[in-house]
Amino acid sequence: MTSRPRRMPRPTALASATAAGLLLALAAAPSAAASDAPAPECVVYHQGWRYTDVVNGCAIGVAVTVEYTNGQEAPCRILGPGERATFAGYGTNGNYVTALRVCAPPPA
């Protein structure tokens, strides 16, 4: 009895190749890291002792993170037009916000 290699159905092969390419691209991308690019000027923040509110005043969605004086990590958040997000405030140690940066959100 001779065994013949079976052919994979075309949709399955295409889906497998696409998934493999996507996984390679995600593995090469930094995870939720801030870039050197500042957030657009239409994204603004208001900081207080407990919270820092970030508001997207842009006409498009923006992924942003907050940069603090002590280098504290902040999550990357995607804000649609007119949306707001809350980050940590400056607290008792005076850890003030120094900038808003665009970032790459973590994969879903």
C-alpha positions in Angstrom: 0.0 0.0 0.0 1.4 3.3 -1.1 0.7 6.4 1.0 0.0 9.5 -0.9 0.4 12.9 0.6 -3.0 14.5 1.0 -3.7 18.0 -0.2 -5.0 20.5 2.2 -8.2 22.3 1.1 -7.3 25.7 -0.3 -9.3 27.8 2.3 -7.6 26.0 5.1 -4.1 26.4 3.6 -4.8 30.1 3.0 -6.0 30.6 6.6 -3.0 28.8 8.0 -0.6 30.8 6.0 -2.3 34.1 7.0 -2.3 33.1 10.7 1.4 32.2 10.6 2.3 35.5 9.0 0.2 37.4 11.5 1.9 35.6 14.4 5.3 36.4 13.0 4.4 40.1 12.7 3.1 40.2 16.2 6.1 38.5 17.6 8.4 41.1 16.0 6.3 44.1 17.1 6.9 45.7 20.5 4.1 45.0 23.0 2.3 48.1 24.1 5.5 50.1 24.0 5.4 53.9 23.6 7.0 55.3 20.6 9.1 58.4 20.4 6.3 60.2 18.7 4.2 62.5 20.8 0.4 62.2 20.7 -1.4 64.6 18.4 -2.1 68.0 19.9 -5.8 67.3 19.8 -5.2 64.7 22.6 -5.0 66.5 25.9 -4.6 65.6 29.6 -5.7 67.1 32.9 -3.8 65.7 35.9 -4.7 65.7 39.6 -3.4 64.0 42.7 -5.3 60.7 42.1 -6.0 60.6 38.4 -4.9 61.9 35.0 -7.7 62.2 32.6 -6.8 62.0 28.9 -9.3 63.2 26.3 -9.2 62.5 22.5 -10.3 65.7 20.8 -9.3 64.3 17.4 -11.6 63.3 14.6 -10.0 59.8 14.5 -9.1 57.2 17.1 -5.7 57.4 18.8 -3.7 54.8 20.8 -2.0 56.7 23.7 0.0 56.2 26.8 1.2 58.6 29.5 4.9 59.3 30.3 5.7 60.1 33.9 8.7 61.8 35.6 9.9 58.6 37.2 9.5 56.4 34.1 6.4 54.6 35.5 4.7 52.2 33.1 1.3 53.2 31.8 -1.0 51.0 29.8 -1.6 51.8 26.1 -5.3 52.8 25.6 -7.2 53.2 22.3 -9.4 56.3 22.4 -12.0 56.9 19.8 -13.0 60.5 18.9 -14.3 62.3 22.0 -13.5 59.4 24.3 -11.5 59.7 27.6 -9.4 57.4 29.7 -8.1 57.6 33.2 -4.5 57.0 34.2 -2.7 57.3 37.5 -2.3 60.8 39.0 0.9 62.4 40.3 0.3 61.0 43.9 2.2 61.9 47.1 5.6 61.4 45.4 5.0 64.1 42.7 5.2 61.7 39.8 4.0 64.2 37.2 3.0 63.5 33.6 5.7 64.7 31.2 4.1 63.8 27.9 1.5 61.8 26.0 2.9 59.3 23.5 1.4 57.2 20.7 1.7 53.5 21.4 1.0 50.1 19.9 -1.8 48.4 21.8 -1.4 44.9 22.9 -2.8 42.2 20.6 -6.3 41.2 21.4 
